[in-house]
Amino acid sequence: MVEKVRVDNIASVGIIYRRFHPDQILIDIKDGGYPLKAFRWMLCPIGGNWIGPTARNDQNTRDTLIREMSEELSLDSRETSTEDAALLGLEPEQATYVVPKKGVASTDEDREKLGRLKGAFANTAEPFGDFLVNVPKSVLDRGVPDNTRPGYTSILSYWRVPVDEEDWATLVDMHAKYGNLSVESIAVIISLEEIVTTRRHTCCGHDRILQQWFASMGCVETMHLPLLPDIFCAYLHQPLASYEEYLERYEVVRHP
């Protein structure tokens, strides 16, 4: 009997990008309250973990992505629970938090527009690949002398989410109006050129996968994408049809 590969958790994320200009993406920035201190103020693709009560009905990583996008993208401020982070062993500093927004009151029309956008994201999501990522404790220790969190290994399930021109224009307008379309992080619209020029890092091993994704879309500047050292990343396979298949292949320590 082949021994199963042990992973701490499974996460599912989407690369939300302008279909005909794939160097432009919608992505999060983890703020100063992110429990993994070494990764604060770094980029992180939109999505989340297969963990906690709200994930119990997820049948596969596509379901997790769609649920997470629906939960995260919002025009209105609200308290967000850190329960999922606690279940992952991340020891958040508070039970809830509120991310900054402009304070602009949302309209029924704009909420409807965002609902249509989220529906379009769900409809166009297509698989890119599953990746095994190992982040050693030495990476989490950088600049964090009091870090006690051990390293971890995750499966990151990646999905392409192309956005057509009309919807991208709506997304840009709403981002400009409300300042942040996320209730969990700081959502930004950013280009590969800006990431490279400003040397903006990407957290948790996502940098290596983003580099591969940009390359697959013909973005040659991706070779200059800044990478955090000492993180291991390997392609596994295409996203599996069900979480039952993941549990058959892998020993997943933390899941619903």
C-alpha positions as CSV (number, residue, x, y, z in Angstrom):
1,M,0.0,0.0,0.0
2,V,1.4,3.4,-1.0
3,E,1.7,5.8,1.9
4,K,-0.4,8.9,1.4
5,V,1.2,12.3,1.2
6,R,0.4,14.3,4.3
7,V,-0.8,17.9,3.8
8,D,-2.1,20.4,6.4
9,N,-5.0,21.7,4.3
10,I,-6.4,22.3,0.9
11,A,-7.1,25.8,-0.5
12,S,-8.8,26.9,-3.7
13,V,-8.0,30.2,-5.4
14,G,-8.9,32.0,-8.6
15,I,-6.7,34.2,-10.9
16,I,-9.3,36.9,-11.8
17,Y,-7.9,38.5,-14.9
18,R,-8.8,40.7,-17.9
19,R,-9.4,38.1,-20.6
20,F,-7.6,39.9,-23.5
21,H,-5.0,41.6,-21.2
22,P,-4.0,38.8,-18.9
23,D,-1.3,40.8,-17.3
24,Q,-4.0,42.7,-15.4
25,I,-5.5,40.9,-12.4
26,L,-7.8,41.4,-9.4
27,I,-5.9,40.2,-6.3
28,D,-5.8,40.7,-2.5
29,I,-3.2,42.2,-0.3
30,K,-2.9,40.7,3.2
31,D,-3.0,43.6,5.7
32,G,-1.3,44.2,9.0
33,G,-3.6,41.9,10.9
34,Y,-2.8,38.8,8.8
35,P,-1.9,36.0,11.3
36,L,1.2,34.9,9.3
37,K,3.2,38.0,10.1
38,A,6.0,37.2,7.6
39,F,3.4,37.5,4.8
40,R,1.8,40.8,5.8
41,W,1.3,43.3,3.0
42,M,1.9,40.7,0.3
43,L,-0.3,39.8,-2.6
44,C,-2.6,36.7,-2.3
45,P,-5.0,35.4,-5.0
46,I,-8.7,35.6,-4.0
47,G,-10.1,32.4,-2.6
48,G,-9.9,30.4,0.6
49,N,-9.6,27.2,2.5
50,W,-11.7,24.0,2.6
51,I,-12.2,24.4,6.4
52,G,-14.9,25.4,8.8
53,P,-18.7,25.0,8.9
54,T,-19.4,27.0,5.7
55,A,-17.2,24.6,3.7
56,R,-19.1,21.4,4.7
57,N,-21.3,21.5,1.6
58,D,-18.4,22.1,-0.8
59,Q,-18.2,19.1,-3.1
60,N,-14.9,20.0,-4.7
61,T,-12.3,22.9,-5.0
62,R,-14.5,24.6,-7.6
63,D,-17.3,24.9,-5.1
64,T,-14.8,26.2,-2.5
65,L,-13.6,28.9,-4.9
66,I,-17.1,30.0,-5.9
67,R,-18.2,30.1,-2.2
68,E,-15.2,32.1,-1.2
69,M,-15.6,34.7,-4.0
70,S,-19.2,35.1,-3.1
71,E,-18.4,35.6,0.6
72,E,-15.5,37.9,0.1
73,L,-16.6,40.3,-2.6
74,S,-18.9,42.9,-1.2
75,L,-19.5,46.7,-1.4
76,D,-20.4,47.1,2.2
77,S,-18.2,46.9,5.3
78,R,-18.9,44.1,7.8
79,E,-17.1,42.2,10.5
80,T,-15.4,39.1,9.3
81,S,-14.7,36.1,11.5
82,T,-11.3,34.7,12.0
83,E,-12.7,31.3,12.8
84,D,-11.2,29.6,9.7
85,A,-7.8,31.0,10.5
86,A,-8.1,29.6,14.0
87,L,-9.1,26.2,12.7
88,L,-5.9,26.3,10.5
89,G,-3.9,26.8,13.7
90,L,-2.9,30.4,12.7
91,E,-3.7,32.0,16.1
92,P,-5.4,35.2,14.9
93,E,-5.0,38.2,17.3
94,Q,-8.8,38.9,17.3
95,A,-12.0,37.0,16.8
96,T,-13.3,39.4,14.1
97,Y,-12.0,42.3,12.0
98,V,-13.1,44.9,9.6
99,V,-11.1,45.9,6.5
100,P,-10.9,49.5,5.3
101,K,-13.2,50.9,2.7
102,K,-14.0,54.4,1.5
103,G,-17.3,54.5,3.4
104,V,-19.4,55.1,0.3
105,A,-22.9,53.8,0.7
106,S,-23.7,51.1,-1.8
107,T,-26.7,51.3,-4.1
108,D,-29.2,48.7,-5.2
109,E,-27.9,49.1,-8.7
110,D,-24.2,48.6,-7.7
111,R,-25.1,45.6,-5.5
112,E,-26.9,44.1,-8.5
113,K,-23.9,44.8,-10.7
114,L,-21.5,43.0,-8.3
115,G,-23.9,40.1,-8.0
116,R,-23.8,39.8,-11.8
117,L,-20.0,40.0,-11.8
118,K,-19.8,37.2,-9.2
119,G,-22.1,35.1,-11.2
120,A,-19.9,35.7,-14.3
121,F,-16.8,34.7,-12.3
122,A,-18.4,31.5,-11.2
123,N,-19.5,30.7,-14.8
124,T,-16.1,31.3,-16.4
125,A,-13.9,29.6,-13.8
126,E,-11.8,26.9,-15.4
127,P,-9.1,24.7,-14.0
128,F,-5.4,25.6,-14.1
129,G,-3.9,23.0,-11.8
130,D,-3.3,21.7,-8.3
131,F,0.1,22.4,-6.7
132,L,1.8,21.1,-3.6
133,V,3.5,23.9,-1.6
134,N,5.8,23.6,1.4
135,V,6.5,26.7,3.5
136,P,9.3,25.9,6.0
137,K,9.4,27.5,9.5
138,S,12.5,29.4,8.4
139,V,10.3,31.4,6.0
140,L,7.7,32.2,8.6
141,D,10.6,33.3,11.0
142,R,11.8,36.1,8.7
143,G,11.4,39.4,10.4
144,V,9.3,37.7,13.1
145,P,11.5,36.9,16.1
146,D,8.6,35.7,18.2
147,N,7.2,33.2,15.5
148,T,6.2,29.9,17.0
149,R,4.2,28.7,14.0
150,P,5.8,25.6,12.4
151,G,6.1,25.2,8.6
152,Y,3.3,23.7,6.7
153,T,2.4,21.9,3.5
154,S,-0.7,22.7,1.5
155,I,-2.5,21.8,-1.7
156,L,-3.4,24.9,-3.7
157,S,-6.0,24.3,-6.3
158,Y,-5.8,27.0,-9.0
159,W,-8.6,28.3,-11.3
160,R,-8.5,30.7,-14.2
161,V,-11.3,33.3,-14.0
162,P,-11.3,35.3,-17.3
163,V,-13.3,38.6,-17.3
164,D,-14.6,40.1,-20.6
165,E,-14.1,43.7,-21.4
166,E,-17.6,45.0,-20.4
167,D,-17.4,43.3,-17.0
168,W,-13.8,44.4,-16.5
169,A,-14.8,48.0,-17.1
170,T,-17.6,47.5,-14.5
171,L,-15.1,46.0,-12.1
172,V,-12.7,48.9,-12.5
173,D,-15.4,51.5,-12.0
174,M,-16.7,49.8,-8.9
175,H,-13.2,49.5,-7.5
176,A,-12.6,53.2,-8.1
177,K,-15.9,54.1,-6.4
178,Y,-15.7,51.9,-3.3
179,G,-11.9,51.6,-2.9
180,N,-12.0,47.9,-1.8
181,L,-14.3,45.2,-3.1
182,S,-13.3,42.7,-0.4
183,V,-14.4,42.3,3.2
184,E,-11.5,40.0,4.0
185,S,-8.4,41.7,2.6
186,I,-7.5,44.7,0.5
187,A,-8.5,43.9,-3.1
188,V,-6.5,45.7,-5.8
189,I,-6.4,45.7,-9.5
190,I,-2.8,45.5,-10.5
191,S,-0.7,44.7,-13.5
192,L,2.3,42.3,-13.8
193,E,4.4,45.3,-14.8
194,E,3.5,47.0,-11.5
195,I,4.2,43.9,-9.5
196,V,7.6,43.6,-11.1
197,T,8.5,47.3,-11.0
198,T,7.5,47.7,-7.3
199,R,9.0,44.3,-6.3
200,R,5.8,43.5,-4.6
201,H,6.0,40.0,-3.1
202,T,3.3,37.3,-3.1
203,C,2.7,35.2,0.0
204,C,2.5,31.5,0.8
205,G,4.1,30.1,-2.3
206,H,1.5,31.7,-4.6
207,D,4.3,33.6,-6.3
208,R,5.7,30.5,-8.1
209,I,2.3,29.5,-9.3
210,L,1.5,33.0,-10.5
211,Q,4.8,33.0,-12.4
212,Q,3.8,29.8,-14.2
213,W,0.3,31.1,-14.9
214,F,1.5,34.4,-16.4
215,A,4.0,32.4,-18.5
216,S,1.1,30.2,-19.8
217,M,-0.6,33.4,-20.9
218,G,2.4,34.6,-22.9
219,C,3.4,37.3,-20.4
220,V,7.2,37.2,-20.8
221,E,7.8,39.7,-18.0
222,T,6.8,37.0,-15.5
223,M,10.5,35.8,-15.5
224,H,11.2,39.0,-13.4
225,L,8.4,38.3,-10.9
226,P,9.9,38.6,-7.4
227,L,10.0,35.2,-5.6
228,L,10.4,34.5,-1.9
229,P,13.3,32.1,-1.3
230,D,13.2,28.6,0.2
231,I,9.5,27.8,-0.6
232,F,9.0,24.5,-2.4
233,C,6.3,24.2,-5.1
234,A,5.4,21.4,-7.4
235,Y,2.6,20.7,-9.9
236,L,0.4,17.8,-8.9
237,H,-2.4,17.3,-11.4
238,Q,-5.6,19.0,-12.5
239,P,-8.2,19.8,-9.8
240,L,-10.0,16.5,-8.8
241,A,-13.7,16.0,-9.2
242,S,-14.5,15.7,-5.5
243,Y,-13.0,16.1,-2.1
244,E,-13.5,12.4,-1.6
245,E,-10.8,11.8,-4.2
246,Y,-8.4,14.2,-2.4
247,L,-9.0,12.3,0.9
248,E,-8.3,9.0,-0.9
249,R,-5.0,10.3,-2.3
250,Y,-3.8,12.5,0.6
251,E,-3.8,12.6,4.3
252,V,-5.4,16.0,4.9
253,V,-4.9,17.1,8.5
254,R,-7.4,20.0,8.6
255,H,-10.7,19.9,6.8
256,P,-14.4,20.4,7.6
